[in-house]
C-alpha cells in the first residue's frame, strides 16, 4: 500500500499556481500538434501545417468548453438547475471526456466546411492524435489525487487522503492512463499507418475508448453526487460510453462493407 502525497502544484510564482493537471493539457495539445504535423507531412495527406495548427487550437477550445459543459450537464445537472451560471465557472475545475469529445466533433463539423474536407476523413486524421492527451490527463488526475478507484486489498493499492476514509484504493487513473493513453495510441497509430477505408480509424477509436472506459469503471469509484445510476453497478461513465461503442461498431461495419479482399 502507498500513501498518495504528491503535490498537485507543479510551480508557484507568487500568488499564481501552475498545477500538474493544467500542464498535462498543454502536453496533450502539444503532442496532438506534433503528431498532426507528422501525419500532414506524408505524401498526399491533403493537410498543411497551418491547417493542423488551426485545428489543434480550435480543437483545444472545443475540448475545454465541451468538457466543462459535459461535466455540468452529465454529472451535476441538478446543481446546474439551481445555479445555471455555474456552467461558466471553468476555474473551479470539472471536465468530462464525453463532453470534450462532443466539443471536438463540433469543431470538426465547422472545419469540414471551412476546409472543404469530408467530415469522416477529418475524424480519421484526428483520432490518432487524441490518446496522448487522454493519457496525460489521467496522469494529471492521479497526481492531483482525484477520481480515485474503489477500495482494494491489492498490494498496489493507494491511499488517497482526499477520499477521507483511509482505505487503499485502485489507482484507476493509472489504469486509464495505460489503456486510454498508451494502448489506445499504439493501436490507433499502427492501424492508421496503412490506408484504411473511410471511417475505420474513427470507428476503432470510439470502440476502443468505450471498451477501455467501461472496463475501468468497474474498479473506479462512482461520482459521489451520482453514485450508481442503475442495477447497483452501472455508472454514468459506462452509460455515456455505450453509445460510443455502438457508433464505433456501426462505423467499422459500414467502412468495411463491400471492401474487396
C-alpha positions as CSV (number, residue, x, y, z in Angstrom):
1,X,0.0,0.0,0.0
2,X,1.2,3.5,-0.7
3,X,0.0,6.9,0.7
4,X,-0.6,9.4,-2.0
5,X,1.4,12.6,-1.1
6,X,2.2,14.2,-4.5
7,X,1.8,18.0,-4.5
8,X,-0.7,18.8,-7.3
9,X,1.0,22.2,-7.8
10,X,4.0,22.0,-10.2
11,X,5.1,25.6,-9.9
12,X,4.2,28.6,-7.8
13,X,5.0,32.1,-8.8
14,X,3.8,34.4,-6.1
15,X,0.0,34.1,-6.0
16,X,0.0,32.2,-9.3
17,X,-0.2,28.4,-9.0
18,X,0.5,26.1,-12.0
19,X,-1.0,22.7,-11.5
20,X,0.3,19.5,-12.9
21,X,-3.2,18.8,-14.3
22,X,-3.1,22.0,-16.4
23,X,0.4,21.2,-17.7
24,X,-0.9,17.8,-18.8
25,X,-3.4,19.6,-21.1
26,X,-0.5,21.6,-22.6
27,X,1.4,18.3,-23.1
28,X,-1.7,16.7,-24.8
29,X,-2.3,19.6,-27.2
30,X,1.4,19.9,-28.0
31,X,1.6,16.2,-28.7
32,X,-1.5,16.5,-31.0
33,X,0.1,19.3,-32.9
34,X,3.4,17.5,-33.3
35,X,1.8,14.2,-34.4
36,X,-0.6,16.0,-36.6
37,X,2.3,17.7,-38.5
38,X,3.9,14.3,-38.9
39,X,0.8,12.9,-40.5
40,X,0.4,16.0,-42.6
41,X,4.0,15.6,-43.9
42,X,3.1,12.3,-45.6
43,X,2.7,12.4,-49.4
44,X,-0.8,13.3,-50.5
45,X,-2.0,13.8,-46.9
46,X,-4.1,16.7,-48.0
47,X,-3.1,18.7,-44.9
48,X,-0.9,21.7,-44.3
49,X,0.9,22.7,-41.2
50,X,-1.3,25.8,-40.9
51,X,-4.4,23.7,-41.1
52,X,-3.1,21.4,-38.4
53,X,-2.3,24.4,-36.1
54,X,-5.7,25.9,-36.6
55,X,-7.4,22.5,-36.0
56,X,-5.4,21.9,-32.8
57,X,-6.1,25.4,-31.5
58,X,-9.9,25.3,-32.1
59,X,-10.0,21.7,-31.0
60,X,-8.5,22.7,-27.7
61,X,-11.2,25.3,-27.4
62,X,-13.8,22.7,-28.1
63,X,-12.3,20.3,-25.6
64,X,-12.4,22.9,-22.8
65,X,-15.8,24.2,-23.5
66,X,-17.3,20.9,-24.3
67,X,-15.6,19.2,-21.4
68,X,-16.9,21.7,-19.0
69,X,-20.5,21.6,-20.4
70,X,-20.4,17.8,-20.3
71,X,-19.3,17.7,-16.7
72,X,-22.0,20.2,-15.6
73,X,-24.8,18.6,-17.6
74,X,-24.0,14.9,-17.3
75,X,-22.7,14.8,-13.8
76,X,-24.1,17.8,-12.0
77,X,-27.3,18.7,-13.7
78,X,-29.3,19.2,-10.5
79,X,-26.8,21.8,-9.3
80,X,-26.9,23.4,-12.7
81,X,-30.6,23.9,-12.4
82,X,-30.1,25.8,-9.1
83,X,-27.3,27.9,-10.5
84,X,-27.1,28.0,-14.3
85,X,-24.2,30.4,-14.3
86,X,-22.0,27.7,-12.7
87,X,-21.7,26.3,-16.2
88,X,-19.2,29.1,-16.9
89,X,-17.1,28.6,-13.7
90,X,-14.3,26.8,-15.6
91,X,-11.8,27.9,-12.9
92,X,-13.5,25.7,-10.4
93,X,-12.5,22.6,-12.4
94,X,-14.6,19.7,-13.6
95,X,-14.2,18.2,-17.0
96,X,-15.9,15.4,-18.9
97,X,-14.3,13.4,-21.7
98,X,-17.6,12.7,-23.4
99,X,-18.4,16.4,-23.3
100,X,-14.9,17.2,-24.6
101,X,-15.5,14.7,-27.4
102,X,-18.7,16.5,-28.4
103,X,-16.7,19.7,-28.5
104,X,-14.2,18.2,-30.8
105,X,-16.9,16.8,-33.1
106,X,-18.5,20.3,-33.4
107,X,-15.0,21.7,-34.3
108,X,-14.6,19.0,-37.0
109,X,-18.0,19.8,-38.4
110,X,-17.2,23.5,-38.6
111,X,-13.7,22.9,-40.1
112,X,-15.0,20.3,-42.6
113,X,-17.0,23.1,-44.2
114,X,-14.1,25.6,-43.9
115,X,-11.5,23.3,-45.5
116,X,-14.0,21.5,-47.8
117,X,-12.9,18.2,-46.4
118,X,-15.0,15.1,-45.7
119,X,-16.1,15.1,-42.0
120,X,-15.1,11.4,-41.6
121,X,-11.7,11.9,-43.3
122,X,-11.1,14.6,-40.7
123,X,-12.1,12.3,-37.9
124,X,-9.8,9.6,-39.2
125,X,-6.9,12.1,-39.3
126,X,-7.6,13.4,-35.8
127,X,-8.3,10.2,-33.9
128,X,-4.7,9.0,-33.5
129,X,-3.7,12.4,-32.2
130,X,-6.0,12.2,-29.2
131,X,-4.8,9.3,-26.9
132,X,-1.6,11.0,-25.7
133,X,-3.7,13.9,-24.3
134,X,-6.0,11.4,-22.7
135,X,-3.2,9.5,-21.0
136,X,-1.6,12.8,-19.8
137,X,-4.9,13.9,-18.4
138,X,-5.3,10.7,-16.4
139,X,-1.8,11.1,-15.1
140,X,-2.8,14.6,-14.0
141,X,-5.8,13.1,-12.2
142,X,-3.5,10.7,-10.3
143,X,-1.0,13.5,-9.4
144,X,-3.9,15.6,-8.2
145,X,-5.3,12.7,-6.1
146,X,-8.7,12.8,-7.7
147,X,-11.1,10.4,-9.5
148,X,-9.7,7.5,-7.5
149,X,-10.7,3.9,-7.7
150,X,-12.7,1.6,-5.4
151,X,-11.3,0.1,-2.2
152,X,-8.9,-2.8,-2.7
153,X,-6.7,-5.2,-0.8
154,X,-4.2,-5.5,-3.6
155,X,-0.6,-4.7,-2.8
156,X,-0.5,-1.8,-5.3
157,X,-3.5,-0.1,-3.7
158,X,-3.1,3.7,-3.0
159,X,-4.4,5.6,0.0
160,X,-5.8,8.9,-1.3
161,X,-6.1,11.4,1.6
162,X,-8.8,13.4,-0.2
163,X,-11.0,10.3,0.0
164,X,-11.2,10.9,3.7
165,X,-11.6,7.2,4.7
166,X,-8.0,5.9,4.9
167,X,-8.9,3.0,2.5
168,X,-6.4,1.7,0.0
169,X,-7.9,2.1,-3.5
170,X,-7.3,1.1,-7.0
171,X,-5.2,3.7,-8.8
172,X,-7.8,3.7,-11.6
173,X,-6.3,6.9,-13.0
174,X,-3.2,4.9,-13.9
175,X,-5.2,2.1,-15.4
176,X,-6.9,4.6,-17.6
177,X,-3.6,6.2,-18.5
178,X,-2.2,2.9,-19.7
179,X,-5.4,1.9,-21.6
180,X,-6.8,5.2,-22.9
181,X,-3.4,6.7,-23.4
182,X,-0.7,4.2,-24.1
183,X,-2.6,1.2,-25.5
184,X,-5.1,3.3,-27.5
185,X,-2.3,5.4,-29.0
186,X,-0.2,2.3,-30.0
187,X,-3.2,0.5,-31.6
188,X,-4.5,3.6,-33.4
189,X,-1.2,4.7,-34.7
190,X,-0.4,1.3,-36.0
191,X,-3.8,0.9,-37.5
192,X,-3.8,4.3,-39.2
193,X,-0.2,3.8,-40.6
194,X,-1.7,2.0,-43.6
195,X,-4.6,3.1,-45.8
196,X,-7.9,2.2,-44.3
197,X,-11.5,2.6,-45.5
198,X,-13.1,6.0,-44.6
199,X,-14.5,5.9,-41.0
200,X,-12.5,2.8,-40.0
201,X,-9.9,4.7,-37.9
202,X,-12.6,6.9,-36.2
203,X,-14.7,3.8,-35.6
204,X,-11.9,1.9,-34.0
205,X,-11.1,4.9,-31.8
206,X,-14.7,5.0,-30.5
207,X,-14.9,1.3,-29.9
208,X,-11.5,1.0,-28.1
209,X,-12.0,4.1,-25.9
210,X,-15.5,3.0,-24.9
211,X,-14.4,-0.6,-24.2
212,X,-11.4,0.6,-22.1
213,X,-13.5,3.2,-20.2
214,X,-16.4,0.7,-19.5
215,X,-13.9,-1.8,-18.2
216,X,-12.1,0.5,-15.8
217,X,-15.4,1.9,-14.5
218,X,-15.8,-1.4,-12.7
219,X,-12.9,-0.5,-10.3
220,X,-13.4,3.3,-10.4
221,X,-15.3,4.9,-7.6
222,X,-18.6,6.3,-8.9
223,X,-19.0,10.1,-8.7
224,X,-20.2,10.9,-5.2
225,X,-23.1,13.1,-6.4
226,X,-24.4,10.4,-8.7
227,X,-23.4,7.0,-7.3
228,X,-24.5,4.1,-9.4
229,X,-27.2,5.1,-12.0
230,X,-28.7,1.6,-12.3
231,X,-28.5,-2.0,-11.1
232,X,-26.1,-1.0,-8.3
233,X,-23.2,-1.3,-10.7
234,X,-23.8,0.8,-13.8
235,X,-22.0,4.1,-13.7
236,X,-22.6,7.3,-15.7
237,X,-19.2,6.8,-17.4
238,X,-20.5,3.4,-18.7
239,X,-23.9,4.9,-19.8
240,X,-22.1,7.6,-21.8
241,X,-19.6,5.1,-23.3
242,X,-22.2,2.6,-24.6
243,X,-23.4,4.9,-27.5
244,X,-19.8,5.4,-28.4
245,X,-19.2,1.6,-28.6
246,X,-22.3,1.1,-30.7
247,X,-21.5,4.0,-33.0
248,X,-17.9,2.8,-33.4
249,X,-19.1,-0.7,-34.3
250,X,-21.5,0.6,-36.8
251,X,-18.8,2.8,-38.4
252,X,-16.4,-0.1,-38.6
253,X,-19.0,-2.4,-40.2
254,X,-20.0,0.3,-42.7
255,X,-16.4,1.1,-43.5
256,X,-15.6,-2.5,-44.4
257,X,-18.9,-3.3,-46.0
258,X,-18.2,-4.3,-49.6
259,X,-14.5,-3.8,-49.3
260,X,-12.8,-6.3,-51.6
261,X,-10.3,-8.7,-50.0
